[in-house]
Amino acid sequence: MTDYALARRNMIDGQLRPNRVNNAGLLAAIGELPRERFLPEGLSSVAYADEDVPLGGGRFLMEPMVLARLIQILQPKLRDRALVVASGRGYGAALLAQLVTAVIAVESDEALATAAERTWNELGVTNTAQWIGKLELGAATSGPYDIILIEGAVRQIPKPILDQLDEGGRLAAVVAGPEGAMGVAELVVKEGGVTSSRPIFDAGTPVLPGFAPPPRFTF
């Protein structure tokens, strides 16, 4: 039988700390949250592997190191309201729920959303709310948000999601590179009503379905 508590400690010590994940609150949350509970039946044994885990339908639970670094660069604070886009089976939202006051999770796949809500209820995660809708639209009517996490790679960060950042807000996402190339994790900050981004680290995160950039007109 797998000792999941030991697996979590090994993940923290072997994958996260060596890759500059050093936020004490985040590491404590990761150490307490049973990642294996957020995977489909039969995949719990790979919950702590250093890789993206398939959830079905072209969706993945993001690699532990990449997800942890994305959350860390957001610098979550207890007073923050967070939006998680492409929340899947709810692991990233549950992590953030331990670090902020409230989390809105947006998911387009009803089966994934239902699984997430079930797991949150079983674990007593009470400060999350699940939305079902188009990922690229976010959840504008509950915004704006202090922090936004896109839990998967996108070719381009949609403007409707950027517009949901509050003044001083931060957004973290992996922006996919050309076919066969690594993506780049970016931090977007809104200051003076204007958003600006900067690259943080390389990441080979799978691209989310449904996030194609708008077509370009050619003459």
C-alpha positions as CSV (number, residue, x, y, z in Angstrom):
1,M,0.0,0.0,0.0
2,T,1.3,3.4,-0.9
3,D,2.3,5.7,1.9
4,Y,0.9,8.9,0.4
5,A,2.1,11.1,3.3
6,L,5.6,9.9,2.6
7,A,5.1,10.5,-1.1
8,R,4.1,14.1,-0.5
9,R,7.2,14.7,1.6
10,N,9.4,13.1,-1.0
11,M,7.7,15.3,-3.7
12,I,8.4,18.4,-1.7
13,D,12.0,17.5,-0.9
14,G,12.9,16.0,-4.3
15,Q,10.9,18.1,-6.8
16,L,9.8,21.3,-5.3
17,R,12.5,22.6,-3.0
18,P,15.3,21.9,-5.5
19,N,13.3,24.0,-8.1
20,R,13.0,27.1,-6.0
21,V,9.6,26.5,-4.4
22,N,10.3,27.9,-1.0
23,N,7.1,29.7,0.2
24,A,6.5,28.2,3.6
25,G,2.7,28.5,3.5
26,L,2.5,27.0,0.0
27,L,4.7,24.1,1.0
28,A,2.6,23.5,4.1
29,A,-0.6,23.4,2.0
30,I,1.0,21.0,-0.4
31,G,2.2,18.8,2.4
32,E,-1.4,18.6,3.9
33,L,-3.5,18.3,0.7
34,P,-3.9,14.7,-0.6
35,R,-3.1,15.1,-4.3
36,E,-4.1,11.5,-4.9
37,R,-7.7,12.3,-4.1
38,F,-8.0,14.6,-7.1
39,L,-7.2,11.9,-9.7
40,P,-9.4,9.4,-11.5
41,E,-9.7,5.9,-10.0
42,G,-6.6,3.9,-10.8
43,L,-4.2,6.8,-11.2
44,S,-3.6,7.6,-7.5
45,S,-0.3,5.7,-7.6
46,V,1.2,8.4,-10.0
47,A,-0.2,11.4,-8.1
48,Y,3.3,12.4,-6.9
49,A,5.2,11.7,-10.1
50,D,7.2,14.5,-11.7
51,E,4.9,14.7,-14.7
52,D,1.5,15.8,-15.9
53,V,-1.2,13.2,-15.2
54,P,-4.0,12.6,-17.7
55,L,-7.6,13.3,-16.6
56,G,-9.2,12.4,-19.9
57,G,-10.5,14.5,-22.8
58,G,-7.1,16.0,-23.4
59,R,-6.9,17.4,-19.9
60,F,-4.2,17.0,-17.3
61,L,-3.4,17.5,-13.7
62,M,-0.4,19.8,-14.0
63,E,3.1,18.6,-13.0
64,P,3.7,19.4,-9.3
65,M,6.7,21.6,-9.7
66,V,5.1,23.8,-12.5
67,L,1.8,24.2,-10.6
68,A,3.7,25.1,-7.3
69,R,5.9,27.6,-9.0
70,L,2.9,29.3,-10.7
71,I,1.1,29.6,-7.4
72,Q,4.2,30.9,-5.7
73,I,4.8,33.7,-8.3
74,L,1.2,34.8,-7.6
75,Q,2.2,35.6,-4.0
76,P,-1.2,34.7,-2.6
77,K,-2.4,36.5,0.5
78,L,-5.1,35.7,2.9
79,R,-7.2,38.7,1.8
80,D,-7.1,37.7,-1.9
81,R,-9.9,36.5,-4.1
82,A,-8.7,34.0,-6.6
83,L,-9.9,32.7,-10.0
84,V,-8.8,29.4,-11.3
85,V,-9.4,28.8,-15.0
86,A,-9.5,25.2,-16.2
87,S,-9.7,23.9,-12.7
88,G,-10.2,20.3,-13.7
89,R,-10.7,18.0,-10.7
90,G,-10.0,20.8,-8.3
91,Y,-6.5,20.3,-7.0
92,G,-5.1,23.7,-7.8
93,A,-8.2,25.5,-6.5
94,A,-8.0,23.5,-3.3
95,L,-4.4,24.5,-2.8
96,L,-5.2,28.1,-3.3
97,A,-8.2,27.8,-1.0
98,Q,-5.7,27.3,1.9
99,L,-3.9,30.5,1.0
100,V,-6.6,33.0,0.1
101,T,-10.1,34.0,1.3
102,A,-12.1,32.7,-1.6
103,V,-11.7,30.8,-4.9
104,I,-13.9,30.7,-8.0
105,A,-13.1,27.7,-10.1
106,V,-14.1,27.7,-13.8
107,E,-14.4,24.4,-15.7
108,S,-16.0,23.5,-19.0
109,D,-16.2,19.8,-18.4
110,E,-19.1,18.9,-16.2
111,A,-17.7,15.6,-15.1
112,L,-14.5,17.1,-14.0
113,A,-16.4,19.9,-12.2
114,T,-18.6,17.4,-10.4
115,A,-15.6,15.3,-9.3
116,A,-13.9,18.5,-8.0
117,E,-16.9,19.5,-5.9
118,R,-17.3,16.0,-4.5
119,T,-13.6,16.0,-3.4
120,W,-13.8,19.4,-1.9
121,N,-16.8,18.4,0.2
122,E,-15.1,15.2,1.3
123,L,-12.0,17.2,2.4
124,G,-13.9,20.1,4.0
125,V,-12.8,22.7,1.5
126,T,-15.5,25.3,2.0
127,N,-14.2,28.5,0.4
128,T,-14.4,27.4,-3.2
129,A,-17.2,27.9,-5.7
130,Q,-17.5,25.9,-9.0
131,W,-18.6,27.6,-12.2
132,I,-19.3,25.6,-15.4
133,G,-18.7,27.5,-18.6
134,K,-16.3,28.4,-21.4
135,L,-12.8,28.5,-20.0
136,E,-11.7,31.5,-22.1
137,L,-14.4,33.7,-20.6
138,G,-13.5,33.2,-17.0
139,A,-16.1,34.3,-14.4
140,A,-16.6,38.0,-14.9
141,T,-19.7,38.5,-12.8
142,S,-17.8,37.3,-9.7
143,G,-14.8,39.4,-10.4
144,P,-12.5,41.3,-10.3
145,Y,-9.9,39.0,-8.8
146,D,-6.6,39.7,-7.0
147,I,-5.0,36.6,-8.5
148,I,-5.8,34.4,-11.5
149,L,-4.3,31.0,-12.2
150,I,-4.8,29.3,-15.6
151,E,-4.2,25.6,-14.8
152,G,-2.8,24.5,-18.2
153,A,-0.9,26.0,-21.1
154,V,-2.6,28.4,-23.6
155,R,-1.4,29.8,-26.9
156,Q,-2.5,33.3,-25.8
157,I,-4.1,34.6,-22.6
158,P,-7.6,35.7,-23.5
159,K,-8.5,39.4,-23.1
160,P,-11.7,38.6,-21.2
161,I,-9.6,36.9,-18.5
162,L,-7.1,39.7,-18.4
163,D,-9.9,42.1,-17.9
164,Q,-11.0,40.3,-14.7
165,L,-7.8,41.3,-12.9
166,D,-8.3,43.9,-10.2
167,E,-5.9,46.8,-9.9
168,G,-2.6,45.4,-8.5
169,G,-3.8,41.9,-9.5
170,R,-1.5,39.1,-10.7
171,L,-2.1,36.3,-13.2
172,A,0.1,33.2,-13.8
173,A,-0.1,31.0,-16.9
174,V,2.0,28.9,-19.1
175,V,2.1,30.3,-22.6
176,A,2.8,27.6,-25.1
177,G,5.6,27.9,-27.6
178,P,5.7,26.7,-31.2
179,E,5.0,23.1,-31.9
180,G,7.7,21.0,-30.3
181,A,9.1,23.8,-28.2
182,M,8.9,24.5,-24.5
183,G,6.3,26.9,-23.2
184,V,7.1,29.8,-20.8
185,A,5.4,30.5,-17.5
186,E,4.5,34.2,-17.4
187,L,3.5,36.5,-14.6
188,V,1.0,39.2,-15.6
189,V,0.6,42.3,-13.3
190,K,-2.1,45.0,-13.6
191,E,-0.9,48.5,-12.6
192,G,-2.5,51.8,-13.5
193,G,-5.2,49.9,-15.4
194,V,-2.6,48.4,-17.7
195,T,-1.4,44.7,-17.8
196,S,2.2,43.8,-18.4
197,S,3.9,40.4,-18.5
198,R,7.3,38.9,-17.9
199,P,8.7,35.4,-18.4
200,I,9.6,33.4,-15.3
201,F,10.6,29.9,-16.3
202,D,10.3,27.3,-19.0
203,A,7.5,24.6,-18.8
204,G,6.4,21.8,-21.1
205,T,2.8,21.9,-19.9
206,P,0.2,20.4,-22.3
207,V,-2.0,23.0,-24.1
208,L,-5.6,23.3,-23.0
209,P,-8.3,22.5,-25.5
210,G,-10.5,25.5,-26.5
211,F,-7.9,28.2,-26.1
212,A,-7.0,28.8,-29.7
213,P,-5.9,32.4,-30.4
214,P,-8.3,34.6,-32.5
215,P,-7.8,34.2,-36.3
216,R,-5.5,36.7,-38.0
217,F,-6.6,38.5,-41.1
218,T,-4.4,38.3,-44.1
219,F,-4.5,40.5,-47.2
